[in-house]
Every structure is written in C-alpha cells, then in structure tokens.
C-alpha cells in the first residue's frame, strides 16, 4: 500500500471531480499563447502527472482537441479548465487552480517565456525555458503539421 497523499480537485460548479495519487508537488507556469487563450489569462499553471495516477470521480471532463497533438479537458457546465494532454503521451497536466488545496503545489519553472506577457510578469528567479528549445515538443509539431511548421496558435488556426 502506498503512503502517497492523494490530492483532490475539481471544477467551479462541482460537476467534475478528480483525485491524483502522486508524490509530485512541483508545478510550472505555461506562457504559451494557446494556454493564455484557453485560460483567458496571461499564463496557465500546471502539475504534470502520469495519466494512470488520475481518477475522475464523477465523470470525465469534456475535451477540446486544441491541435492535432493535444487535447484540453474542461467542465462543460462552468467552463473550468482542468487538464492538458498530448494525445501520444502517458502523462498529462492538471490545472493547479482546480486543486482543492492549490497551495500544496510549488511553482518551479516557467515555460514558453517567449510569449510571456511582460507587463504582467513578476520576476521570481525560477528557471525559464523557451518552447523552441524543447525539442520533443517541436518534434511533435513537425510530425503532425510538417517540417516547415511554426509551432503554436498560428499553425492550428491556419490548419497547416
């Protein structure tokens, strides 16, 4: 039997609830344009976990296929963003704000800082990474959209 503390969370209206059995408590900020739009905010905060660690307690969220490579889970009743997952991955992200106790997740890095909204950024000394430097992500985009793809929102909207 595992002694890992289970974290619970869910959406604003309570229709979607989940629990995750993980010892990972290190989250990250994503500043990519797609997360900004999906959250209606200047960044999204995520906790990355194994899909097998997550149990949806009273039904799964609705999913929006935000690109050929990923889908985003949300509550169709209240709109709360709940998850992000690459379709070919065994891992997924859960939105930090949807946890019952989000203070249990500690931010450890910033991702996609090239599209960060500078006026809303408060320097915190955490490591920063550009999306273009994350080779596995760029390989996914190229496989799905072709070698000449400019990864991100423009590729999705242009349907290339």
Beta strands, then each sheet from edge to edge (+ up, - down):
strand 1: 6-10
strand 2: 17-21
strand 3: 26-30
strand 4: 44-50
strand 5: 54-56
strand 6: 62-64
strand 7: 70-74
strand 8: 81-86
strand 9: 91-95
strand 10: 106-111
strand 11: 127-129
sheet 1: 1+ 2- 5+
sheet 2: 6+ 7- 8+ 9- 4+ 3- 10- 11-
end
